[in-house]
Amino acid sequence: MRGLQKRLRRLECSMPHRQPELTEEEKTLRYARRLLWFAIAQYLGDPTPSEPPIAPYARALGYAHQGELIRAVDNNDPEYDEKSALANHRLFAKFGVNLDAPDWSEKMREALQRMEAGLSEDYKERLMQGSR
C-alpha cells in the first residue's frame, strides 16, 4: 500500500497544475498592471533600442541597474512598493492625471489609452504576449 501511495504522490507532482480561469475583471486588471509596467519603462526610464524593458523600468524607479530592482523584488523590499507608487504618480501626472485629486478615476481610462497608443511597437508586442 505504501508503494502505491508513493507512486500516486509522484504522479500527482508530475501532473501539470491547471490555473483557474480568470474573470474578465481579473484579466483587465492584469493587463492594466502590465501596461503600467511598460509605460513606466518607456515614458520615465529613457529606454534605448537595444536594452530589455527591465533596465529602463529599474531606472525609472531610481535603481542603479536592473540587478538592484530584481533583488528588491525578490527580498520583498518595502522600498520597492514606495518607488513603484511614486513612479505611477509621476507617470499619470505626465498624462495629466493627478492621483491625489478626487476625480482621478474619471481621467484614468483616457490616460491609459494614450499610454498604450504611444508605446513602442516592441513594448506593444511584449504587452500583448503577456495577455495570452
C-alpha positions in Angstrom: 0.0 0.0 0.0 2.9 2.4 0.8 4.4 1.8 -2.6 1.1 2.6 -4.3 0.7 5.9 -2.2 4.3 6.9 -3.0 3.7 6.3 -6.8 0.5 8.2 -6.6 2.2 11.2 -5.0 4.9 11.2 -7.6 2.3 11.0 -10.4 0.4 13.9 -8.8 3.5 16.0 -8.6 4.3 15.4 -12.3 0.9 16.4 -13.5 0.6 20.0 -14.7 -1.5 22.1 -12.4 -4.3 24.0 -14.2 -4.7 27.6 -13.2 -8.3 28.6 -12.5 -9.8 30.6 -15.3 -9.6 34.4 -14.7 -12.7 36.6 -14.7 -12.9 39.4 -17.2 -12.2 41.9 -14.4 -9.1 40.0 -13.4 -7.9 39.9 -17.0 -8.4 43.6 -17.3 -6.6 44.3 -14.1 -3.7 42.1 -15.1 -3.5 43.9 -18.5 -3.6 47.3 -16.9 -0.8 46.4 -14.5 1.4 45.2 -17.4 0.5 48.3 -19.4 1.6 50.5 -16.5 4.9 48.5 -16.2 5.8 49.1 -19.8 4.6 52.7 -19.7 6.8 53.4 -16.7 9.7 51.8 -18.6 9.1 53.8 -21.8 7.9 57.2 -20.5 10.0 57.5 -17.4 13.0 55.2 -17.9 14.6 56.6 -21.1 14.9 53.3 -22.9 17.5 52.6 -25.6 16.5 50.3 -28.6 19.0 47.6 -27.6 18.1 47.0 -23.9 15.3 44.9 -22.4 12.5 46.8 -20.8 13.5 45.9 -17.3 16.5 48.2 -17.5 14.6 51.4 -18.1 11.9 50.3 -15.6 14.6 49.9 -13.0 16.0 53.4 -13.9 12.5 54.9 -13.7 12.1 53.6 -10.2 15.5 55.0 -9.2 17.6 51.8 -9.1 21.2 52.0 -10.4 20.6 48.9 -12.5 18.2 46.0 -13.1 20.0 43.8 -10.6 19.1 46.1 -7.8 15.5 46.0 -8.8 15.5 42.2 -9.0 17.0 42.0 -5.5 14.4 44.4 -4.1 11.5 42.4 -5.6 13.0 39.1 -4.6 13.5 40.3 -1.0 10.1 41.9 -0.8 11.7 45.3 -0.1 9.1 47.7 1.1 11.1 50.5 -0.6 10.2 48.9 -4.0 6.5 49.5 -3.3 7.1 53.1 -2.4 9.2 53.6 -5.6 6.6 51.9 -7.7 3.8 54.1 -6.3 5.9 57.2 -6.9 6.6 56.1 -10.5 2.8 55.6 -11.0 2.1 59.1 -9.7 4.8 60.6 -12.0 3.5 58.6 -15.0 -0.1 59.7 -14.5 1.0 63.3 -13.9 2.8 63.2 -17.2 -0.5 62.3 -18.8 -2.5 65.0 -16.9 -3.9 62.8 -14.1 -3.4 63.8 -10.5 -3.8 60.6 -8.5 -4.3 62.7 -5.3 -7.3 64.6 -6.8 -10.8 63.3 -6.1 -11.7 62.9 -9.8 -8.7 61.0 -10.9 -10.5 57.8 -11.8 -12.6 59.6 -14.4 -9.5 60.6 -16.3 -7.6 57.4 -15.8 -9.1 55.4 -18.7 -8.3 58.0 -21.3 -4.7 58.3 -19.9 -4.2 54.5 -20.1 -5.4 54.6 -23.7 -3.0 57.3 -24.6 -0.2 55.5 -22.8 -0.9 52.3 -24.7 -1.2 54.1 -28.0 2.2 55.7 -27.5 4.1 52.6 -26.6 6.8 51.4 -29.0 5.9 48.5 -31.2 8.3 46.3 -29.3 6.6 47.1 -26.0 3.1 46.7 -27.5 4.1 43.3 -28.8 5.5 42.3 -25.4 2.4 43.6 -23.7 0.2 41.5 -25.9 2.3 38.4 -25.4 1.6 38.6 -21.7 -2.1 38.8 -22.3 -2.4 35.4 -23.9 
